[in-house]
Amino acid sequence: MQSTQTVSRRKGVRAYGTVSGRSRRQGGQSQEQVRLLQLAVCLALFLAIFLWKGVFPQRLEQVRDGLLSLITTDLDFQGALAELGESLAEGDTMLSDLGAFCVEVFGAGEQDEPAEPAAFTPPPLADSVRSEELRFLSQGTDIAACALHYADLERHGLTVQPMEPIQEEVPPVEADVIPAAGTVVMFSDYSGEALPNNYTMDQLSLGELETTTPVMGHLNSEYGYRDHPINGRHQFHGGVDIGGQNGDPIGAFAAGTVEYIGQDDSYGLYLQVDHGNGVKSFYAHCSKIVVSKGQQVALGEKVAEVGSTGDSTGPHLHLEIKYNRMHLNPVYYVTFLKQ
């Protein structure tokens, strides 16, 4: 008896389980059939609306409203198609496009459209300003006049404070620094014979000494090696010969003190002036000396007259410039008349 009941229970369980499985399979097939039906309806609606939109776009909204009212009479078909569209949108590309279409056409509820940004509304112009601008524009002015007109800010009650000019600090211009006396300011490219002791071709600074040309004349003989015009010896000429007329005044090269006066067969009548700071000037072949030893002389003051004493071929001034017993080339410090 017990075994019969147990078998019956087991049969009942098997029978129950069998019915339930068959019901689930039938329900799944039914659900798939519904989804296929929904998909077919959606495709049909899609094609109908697409063709209708191409042929009669003005009646699209009317047909859409009619279809919605028809299909939603007894069934929430709109919601079903919307859900179908959302599920299809998660699939491949074609199904996604179809699903998006269903959601857009049959989506439940109206979505709020984003509000358009408010257009800028300029502040109203006063009647006087409006009339003035209309008069100005009616004159047919050119671009330059318009630029000047609208750049006039005072017309609109605006004032512009002028900017103060920026004061740039300009570094003070340094005065020309005069090298100390004896400083080489230009090296010579001399490549001739070896120079005697205490002679140089370089230009040396005379410091702040103010100088002038003792006699304005032509340069007859330069500083350097030459053949002597009288004895014919090749020797160094330690000064320059400046041509002049007999008796022409000879001015002091710079202010100073007459150091000595002398006369010999070579230089004739001569004198030397000490200008201080190691600078001295020597004058030879003079016809007359008008100063005395130890006398103070000013810049350009007459100290002698041009002559042709000593070994000379004609009236001229033999001028030498020295710095601490070093003979310098006078062409750096005096000027001559052009040949």
C-alpha positions as CSV (number, residue, x, y, z in Angstrom):
1,M,0.0,0.0,0.0
2,Q,2.8,2.3,0.9
3,S,4.7,1.4,-2.2
4,T,1.6,2.1,-4.4
5,Q,1.3,5.6,-2.8
6,T,4.9,6.3,-3.3
7,V,4.8,5.4,-6.9
8,S,1.7,7.5,-7.3
9,R,3.4,10.5,-5.8
10,R,6.4,10.0,-8.0
11,K,4.1,9.7,-11.1
12,G,2.3,12.7,-10.0
13,V,5.5,14.6,-9.7
14,R,6.7,13.5,-13.1
15,A,3.3,14.3,-14.6
16,Y,3.4,17.8,-13.0
17,G,6.9,18.4,-14.1
18,T,6.1,17.3,-17.6
19,V,3.1,19.6,-17.9
20,S,5.0,22.6,-16.5
21,G,7.9,22.2,-19.0
22,R,5.5,21.9,-21.9
23,S,3.7,25.0,-20.7
24,R,7.0,27.0,-20.5
25,R,8.0,25.9,-23.9
26,Q,4.6,26.9,-25.4
27,G,4.8,30.2,-23.5
28,G,8.3,30.9,-25.0
29,Q,7.2,30.1,-28.5
30,S,4.2,32.3,-28.0
31,Q,6.4,35.2,-26.8
32,E,8.7,34.7,-29.7
33,Q,5.7,34.8,-32.1
34,V,4.5,38.0,-30.5
35,R,8.0,39.6,-30.8
36,L,8.2,38.5,-34.5
37,L,4.7,39.9,-35.0
38,Q,5.7,43.2,-33.4
39,L,8.8,43.3,-35.5
40,A,6.8,42.7,-38.7
41,V,4.3,45.4,-37.7
42,C,7.1,47.8,-36.9
43,L,8.8,47.1,-40.3
44,A,5.5,47.6,-42.1
45,L,4.9,50.9,-40.3
46,F,8.5,51.9,-40.9
47,L,8.1,51.3,-44.7
48,A,4.7,52.9,-44.8
49,I,5.8,56.0,-43.0
50,F,9.1,56.2,-45.0
51,L,7.2,56.0,-48.3
52,W,4.5,58.3,-47.1
53,K,7.0,60.8,-45.9
54,G,8.7,60.8,-49.3
55,V,5.4,61.2,-51.2
56,F,3.2,63.1,-48.9
57,P,5.4,64.8,-46.2
58,Q,2.7,67.3,-45.3
59,R,0.3,64.5,-44.1
60,L,2.9,62.6,-42.1
61,E,1.8,64.0,-38.8
62,Q,-1.8,63.3,-39.5
63,V,-1.2,59.7,-40.4
64,R,1.0,59.2,-37.4
65,D,-1.7,60.5,-35.1
66,G,-4.3,58.3,-36.8
67,L,-2.1,55.2,-36.5
68,L,-1.4,55.9,-32.8
69,S,-5.1,56.3,-32.0
70,L,-5.9,53.1,-33.9
71,I,-3.3,50.8,-32.5
72,T,-3.7,52.0,-28.9
73,T,-7.5,51.5,-28.7
74,D,-7.5,48.1,-27.0
75,L,-3.8,47.5,-26.5
76,D,-0.8,49.5,-25.3
77,F,0.8,48.8,-28.6
78,Q,2.7,52.1,-28.4
79,G,4.5,51.0,-25.3
80,A,5.2,47.6,-26.8
81,L,6.7,49.1,-29.9
82,A,8.8,51.4,-27.7
83,E,10.1,48.6,-25.6
84,L,10.8,46.6,-28.8
85,G,12.7,49.5,-30.2
86,E,14.8,49.8,-27.0
87,S,15.6,46.1,-27.1
88,L,16.5,46.3,-30.8
89,A,18.6,49.3,-30.3
90,E,21.0,47.2,-28.2
91,G,21.7,44.9,-31.2
92,D,23.6,45.2,-34.4
93,T,23.7,48.3,-36.6
94,M,20.6,47.7,-38.7
95,L,18.5,46.6,-35.7
96,S,19.8,49.6,-33.8
97,D,18.7,52.0,-36.5
98,L,15.3,50.3,-36.6
99,G,15.0,50.4,-32.8
100,A,15.9,54.0,-32.7
101,F,13.3,54.7,-35.2
102,C,10.6,52.9,-33.2
103,V,11.6,54.8,-30.1
104,E,11.5,58.1,-31.9
105,V,8.1,57.4,-33.6
106,F,6.3,55.5,-31.0
107,G,8.1,56.6,-27.8
108,A,5.8,56.9,-24.8
109,G,5.4,60.4,-23.6
110,E,6.6,63.7,-25.0
111,Q,10.2,64.6,-24.2
112,D,11.0,68.1,-23.3
113,E,12.9,69.9,-26.0
114,P,16.0,71.8,-24.9
115,A,15.2,75.5,-24.6
116,E,16.8,77.7,-27.2
117,P,19.1,80.3,-25.9
118,A,17.5,83.6,-25.6
119,A,18.5,86.0,-28.4
120,F,20.5,89.1,-27.4
121,T,18.3,92.1,-27.4
122,P,20.3,95.3,-27.5
123,P,19.2,98.1,-25.2
124,P,16.8,100.6,-26.8
125,L,18.4,103.7,-28.2
126,A,17.2,107.1,-27.3
127,D,15.2,108.9,-30.0
128,S,17.9,111.6,-30.3
129,V,20.7,109.1,-30.8
130,R,18.7,107.0,-33.2
131,S,17.9,110.1,-35.3
132,E,21.5,111.2,-35.3
133,E,22.7,107.8,-36.4
134,L,20.1,107.7,-39.2
135,R,21.1,111.1,-40.4
136,F,24.8,110.1,-40.4
137,L,24.2,106.8,-42.3
138,S,22.0,108.6,-44.9
139,Q,24.9,110.8,-45.9
140,G,26.7,108.0,-47.6
141,T,30.0,108.6,-45.8
142,D,33.1,106.5,-46.6
143,I,34.8,103.9,-44.3
144,A,37.3,106.4,-42.9
145,A,34.5,108.8,-41.8
146,C,32.5,106.0,-40.2
147,A,35.6,104.9,-38.3
148,L,36.1,108.4,-37.0
149,H,32.4,108.8,-36.2
150,Y,32.1,105.6,-34.1
151,A,35.4,106.1,-32.4
152,D,34.1,109.4,-30.9
153,L,33.4,108.0,-27.5
154,E,32.5,111.4,-26.0
155,R,29.3,111.3,-28.1
156,H,28.1,108.4,-25.9
157,G,29.1,110.0,-22.7
158,L,32.4,108.1,-22.4
159,T,35.7,109.8,-21.6
160,V,39.1,108.2,-22.0
161,Q,41.8,109.3,-19.7
162,P,45.0,109.9,-21.6
163,M,47.8,107.6,-20.5
164,E,50.8,109.2,-19.1
165,P,53.9,108.6,-21.3
166,I,56.2,106.1,-20.0
167,Q,59.4,107.7,-19.0
168,E,62.1,105.3,-20.1
169,E,65.3,105.6,-18.2
170,V,67.9,106.5,-20.8
171,P,71.4,105.7,-19.5
172,P,73.5,108.8,-19.5
173,V,75.8,109.2,-22.4
174,E,79.3,108.8,-21.2
175,A,81.6,111.5,-22.5
176,D,84.4,110.3,-24.7
177,V,87.0,108.9,-22.3
178,I,90.4,110.3,-23.2
179,P,93.1,107.8,-22.8
180,A,95.9,108.8,-20.5
181,A,99.0,110.4,-22.1
182,G,101.3,107.7,-23.6
183,T,98.5,105.2,-24.2
184,V,98.7,103.5,-27.6
185,V,95.5,104.4,-29.4
186,M,96.4,102.9,-32.8
187,F,99.0,100.3,-33.6
188,S,100.9,100.9,-36.9
189,D,101.2,98.1,-39.4
190,Y,104.8,99.3,-40.2
191,S,106.9,96.5,-41.7
192,G,110.0,98.5,-42.9
193,E,113.4,98.8,-41.6
194,A,114.0,98.5,-37.9
195,L,113.3,101.7,-36.1
196,P,116.0,103.6,-34.2
197,N,115.8,103.6,-30.4
198,N,113.1,105.9,-29.0
199,Y,111.2,106.1,-32.2
200,T,107.7,104.6,-32.9
201,M,105.2,104.4,-35.6
202,D,102.3,103.8,-33.3
203,Q,99.9,106.6,-32.3
204,L,100.1,107.5,-28.7
205,S,97.5,109.6,-26.8
206,L,98.5,113.0,-25.6
207,G,95.9,113.0,-22.8
208,E,93.7,116.0,-22.5
209,L,96.2,118.3,-24.1
210,E,94.7,120.8,-26.5
211,T,96.8,121.2,-29.6
212,T,96.9,123.1,-32.9
213,T,98.9,123.1,-36.2
214,P,101.9,125.5,-35.8
215,V,102.1,126.3,-39.6
216,M,99.5,125.6,-42.3
217,G,101.5,124.4,-45.2
218,H,102.1,121.4,-47.4
219,L,103.8,118.2,-46.2
220,N,107.2,118.3,-47.8
221,S,108.9,115.4,-46.1
222,E,107.3,112.6,-44.0
223,Y,108.4,111.0,-40.7
224,G,110.5,107.9,-41.3
225,Y,113.5,106.7,-43.4
226,R,114.5,108.8,-46.4
227,D,117.6,109.9,-48.3
228,H,118.8,113.2,-46.9
229,P,118.2,115.9,-49.5
230,I,121.7,117.5,-48.9
231,N,124.2,114.8,-47.9
232,G,122.3,111.9,-49.6
233,R,122.5,109.6,-46.6
234,H,119.7,107.1,-46.0
235,Q,118.7,107.9,-42.5
236,F,115.7,108.3,-40.2
237,H,113.8,111.6,-40.4
238,G,112.5,112.2,-36.9
239,G,109.9,114.8,-37.8
240,V,107.9,116.3,-40.7
241,D,108.8,119.2,-42.9
242,I,105.9,121.7,-43.4
243,G,106.4,124.1,-46.2
244,G,106.0,127.8,-45.7
245,Q,107.3,131.3,-46.7
246,N,110.2,132.9,-45.0
247,G,109.0,134.9,-42.0
248,D,105.6,133.0,-41.6
249,P,104.7,132.9,-37.9
250,I,105.1,129.6,-36.1
251,G,102.5,129.1,-33.3
252,A,103.0,126.9,-30.2
253,F,101.7,123.4,-30.7
254,A,100.1,123.6,-27.2
255,A,100.3,125.8,-24.2
256,G,103.5,125.2,-22.2
257,T,106.9,126.5,-21.2
258,V,109.9,127.2,-23.5
259,E,112.4,124.5,-22.3
260,Y,115.4,125.6,-24.4
261,I,116.6,127.6,-27.4
262,G,119.6,126.6,-29.6
263,Q,121.3,126.7,-33.0
264,D,123.6,124.3,-34.9
265,D,124.7,123.3,-38.4
266,S,122.0,120.6,-38.8
267,Y,118.8,122.2,-37.4
268,G,119.8,125.8,-37.7
269,L,117.9,128.0,-35.2
270,Y,115.6,125.9,-33.0
271,L,113.6,125.8,-29.7
272,Q,111.6,123.2,-27.7
273,V,108.5,123.8,-25.6
274,D,107.5,121.5,-22.7
275,H,103.7,121.1,-22.6
276,G,103.7,119.0,-19.4
277,N,102.7,115.5,-18.7
278,G,105.7,114.2,-20.8
279,V,104.6,115.9,-24.0
280,K,107.1,118.2,-25.9
281,S,107.3,119.9,-29.3
282,F,110.5,120.8,-31.2
283,Y,110.8,123.5,-33.9
284,A,113.9,123.8,-36.3
285,H,115.2,125.8,-39.3
286,C,113.6,128.9,-37.9
287,S,114.7,132.3,-39.2
288,K,113.9,134.0,-35.9
289,I,113.0,133.1,-32.3
290,V,110.6,135.5,-30.5
291,V,110.4,133.9,-27.1
292,S,112.9,133.2,-24.4
293,K,113.9,130.2,-22.3
294,G,111.4,129.6,-19.4
295,Q,108.7,131.7,-20.9
296,Q,105.1,130.6,-20.6
297,V,103.3,130.4,-24.0
298,A,99.7,129.9,-24.8
299,L,98.1,127.6,-27.4
300,G,99.0,128.9,-30.9
301,E,101.0,131.8,-29.6
302,K,103.8,132.9,-31.9
303,V,107.2,131.5,-30.8
304,A,109.3,131.8,-34.0
305,E,109.3,132.5,-37.7
306,V,109.7,130.1,-40.7
307,G,113.2,130.1,-42.1
308,S,115.8,128.0,-43.9
309,T,118.7,127.9,-41.4
310,G,120.9,124.7,-41.0
311,D,120.8,121.9,-43.6
312,S,117.8,123.1,-45.5
313,T,116.9,123.4,-49.2
314,G,114.3,126.1,-48.6
315,P,112.1,127.8,-46.0
316,H,110.1,125.3,-44.0
317,L,109.4,124.2,-40.4
318,H,110.9,121.0,-39.1
319,L,108.4,119.8,-36.4
320,E,108.9,117.0,-33.9
321,I,106.5,115.7,-31.3
322,K,107.8,113.7,-28.3
323,Y,106.5,111.8,-25.4
324,N,109.0,111.0,-22.6
325,R,111.9,111.1,-25.1
326,M,109.9,108.9,-27.5
327,H,109.7,110.5,-30.9
328,L,106.1,110.3,-32.4
329,N,104.8,110.7,-35.9
330,P,103.5,114.3,-36.1
331,V,101.0,113.3,-38.9
332,Y,98.7,112.0,-36.2
333,Y,98.4,115.4,-34.4
334,V,98.6,118.1,-37.1
335,T,97.0,118.9,-40.4
336,F,98.4,120.0,-43.8
337,L,97.3,121.7,-46.9
338,K,96.4,119.4,-49.7
339,Q,99.0,119.0,-52.4
